[in-house]
Amino acid sequence: MIPRTCRCAAVLALVLAALSAACGGDGTEGVGTTTAVTAAPAPPATAPAAEGVAVGWAELSVGDCFDAVDDPDAADLAVWRVDCAAPHRYEVYDVVELDVEVPVGGGYPGGDVIRSRAEELCVERFEAFIGVRWTVSELDVEVWWPSENSWGRGDSSAICAVMELSGEPMTGTQRGAAR
């Protein structure tokens, strides 16, 4: 999976959804294309910022804090899961099942459809974990979604993570932080 910060993209998606709803569309038109990549976990070649454990993306769950690996060859495979008390960049606040329409005959619904739905669901669930709406928060949303390859292997979920708007490390959980 490749991370995508969605502050601008989510705002665009929400605006497009509102406009499309008024015009009878599904809200996915006009959103740019990006595809994420996932694969089986492999141990990263570099050490985490804090004591951490290398885990595959599929092993992350709500409340897990993590850092990306520095090795570009391993970034799509694994992350460093760390104790939330240690400095970290991300905290998982939801793992959402992507309820998208699958093309006739099965297959990948397309990167735009997957990304748009993942971002929409993650933004919707932000307030329940953090305690304030995303649009007024000091925190930002980062979203990872399945690629065509991982979708073909049955991966139909997206990871919603919170991060500091500045990109600086956080310490402690952000659950209920209301900031």
Secondary structure, 3 states (H helix, E strand, C coil): CCCEECHHHHHHHHHHHHHHHHHCCCCCCCCCCCCCCCCCCCCCCCCCCCCEEEEEHHHCCCCCEEEECCCCCCCCCEEEEECCCCCECEEEEEEEECCCCCCCCCCCCCHHHHHHHHHHHHHHHHHHHHCCCHHHCCEEEEEECCCHHHHHCCCCEEEEEEEECCCCCECCCCCCCCC
